[in-house]
Amino acid sequence: MNAPLSVAFVLCWSSGFIGAKLGAGTSTVTTLLMWRFVPLALVLVAVAPLTRTAWRGLGPRDLGRQIVIGALSQSGYLLSVYHAIQLGVSTGTTALIDGVQPLVAGALAGPLLRQHVSRRQWAGLWLGLAGVATVTSADAAAAGS
């Protein structure tokens, strides 16, 4: 992935916590998520046919798996995070909990999936967590005052 797309991805993804905080008092969690993803889905539907990517060979079985993964990521992850924010959990706390998830996945990859996580990958996971902790420390400091 090239640098501009990487930056765009990080900005779009991380803005979700801001949107959750801003919208938590005025809308339901499901409505917020609908308005977060419906416009993006429309853009994807318009742009996808113009690209020459491997998705064209996606069979019904693979498509079904992708639908299940998408549904679980929406219901298991995003609905939980947005609902916690709506209940009053700070966005910094939810972001920090979210930032620990890749470390948990890395720790479980070996025992559950028999996949090796290299030292370089561990360094990247810890670096990511350090970044999240740095960013969310301001939220923790504000909550303590």
Number of C-alpha atoms within 10 A of each C-alpha: 5 6 8 8 10 11 11 11 12 10 11 10 11 12 12 17 19 13 15 23 18 14 17 19 13 10 12 14 21 15 10 19 17 11 10 14 11 11 11 11 11 10 11 11 11 10 10 12 11 8 9 8 9 7 12 10 9 11 10 9 9 12 13 12 12 13 12 12 12 12 12 13 13 15 13 11 12 18 17 15 22 26 16 18 23 21 11 12 14 18 23 21 17 17 17 20 14 14 19 17 13 15 16 11 12 17 15 14 14 12 10 9 8 9 12 12 14 10 9 9 12 15 11 13 19 16 12 16 20 15 14 18 20 12 14 19 15 12 15 15 9 9 10 7 5
